């Protein structure tokens, strides 16, 4: 099966289990931010019997980063499901450009964006679990992984042309 077909099947499967809502930007967030949630006012359902100690975030064998901790009232599994819903949105609806991956701050915490889509915020729990020196350092590591690998797994027509 081709990479493109695999990615489309992955996207369709994830869309079937995740309801995505574009929520209005809240205070201290960029005005044009696209915020993808699992559903309005709800956490994603995680019925897993096993509770892994970490979740690899990536597609098709390319690992962007690992979520090793709960944060902001969400378990690591809930955070992983939210991030995957956001990745599906990113690769489905926008041109993927590694230069569009950047870090901004939400309520003083480094947050990784792809264009105007918030991917994930780094919290102190993440730093402790990863053994990193700081939230900024871990955010830079995660952003580099996203920037590097996202381009390799994005469907070809969505990849931004090199200028």
N, C-alpha and C positions, 0 to 999 in steps of 0.2 A: 504494500500500500504506500502511496507516495506521501511525502512529508506534508504536503498541502491538504490532502484528504484526511490524514491523521489529525492535523490541527483542527480542521473543520469538524470532525467527529468529536474531538475533545471539547471544542467550544459548544457544540450542540448538546452534548451530554451534560456539561456543566450548567448550561442555560436551563436545561430541563429540571435540575435540582435546586437551582438558585434563582430566586426572584430578585431582579436588580431594579433599584430605584435611584433616580438622580435626585438628590436632595438639594435644597437651596443652600447656598454657602452661609456658614455661620460666622459670627463675629471673629475677627482675627484670621480669617481665611481669605485667600485670594478671591476676588469677585468672580472670576471666570472658572473657578475650580469645579471640576466634575467629581462628585462624590458618589461612589458606588457602594450601596449597602446591601445586605442580604435581604432586607425587607424593611418596611416602615416600622420603626419603633420595636424591632425584634432582633434578637441575635440569631445567627444561623443555627439550624438544628444540627447537633452533632450526636448521633446515636451510636458512635463507635464503642464496641465492647473493650477494645484495647486502647490504652492511652499512651501513645509513644512519647518519648521525652523530647523529641524534636520533629519538625516537619520540614522536609526539603521543599523549597519553593522553586519551581522551574518547569520546563516543558521539554518533552522529547529528549530526555537524558542531559539537558543543560540545566545545571543548578544555579539559580540566581543568588540565593542566600538561604539560611536556615532560621526558622522561628523556633526558639528553644524555651520561651517563657510566656506566661500569661501577662496581660497588661491592660490597664484601663477598664477593668471589669470583664474582659474577654479571655477565655481560655486560649491556649496555644492553638487548639483545633479550630475554634471559632475564628481566630485571627487568620489562620491559613485559608479557611473557606472564603472569608471576605477578600483576601488578597487574590485568590484565584478568580473570583468574580470580577475583580478590577482588571486583572491581566487579560481575561477574555474580552472585556470591553476595549481595552487598549489595542489588542491585536485585531479586533473585529471592526472597529469604527474609525481608526485614525492611521495616519502614515507613521510608521515606526522609524524614528530617527534617534540614534544613540545620543546625539547632542541634546535631545529634549529631556533627558533624565537629569534632574537637578534636585537639590535639597533646599527646602524652605523651612521656616519654623512655625509651628502651631503650638500656642501656649508654652513657648520656650523649649519645645522639644523638636529635634530635627526630623523632618518628614520628607520622604522620598516621593517625588512626582515624576510622571512621564507626561510631558506637555502640561496640560492643566488637570490631569487626573491624579488624585492622591493615591499612592500605592500603599504606603505603610509609614507609621510613625515609630521611631525608635524610643524606647523607654528605659529607665534605669534597670528594670528586671532583665531586659534583653542584654544589656552590658554585662551584668553579673553572670548570666547564664553562658554568654559567649566568651567570657574572660577578656573582654576588650578594655581598653584604657578609659574610654569615654563614649558618651552617646554620639558625639560628632565623629569620632574615629569609626565606630560601627556603622553609622549612617553612610560614611564615605565608602566603606567596604561593600555594603549592600548595594549602594547606588552603582558602584563600579561593576558589580556582578550583573545587575539589571542592564546597564548600558552595553556591556560586552555581549551578553548572551541573548538578550531580547531580539536583537537584529538577526541573529542566526536562526531563530525559531519563528519569526513573523512570516505570515504568508507573503510570498514574493510581491504581489501587486500592491501591498501596503507599505513596503519598504521605501523610504524616501530616496529620491534620486540624489546621487552625489553631485555636488556642484563644483 
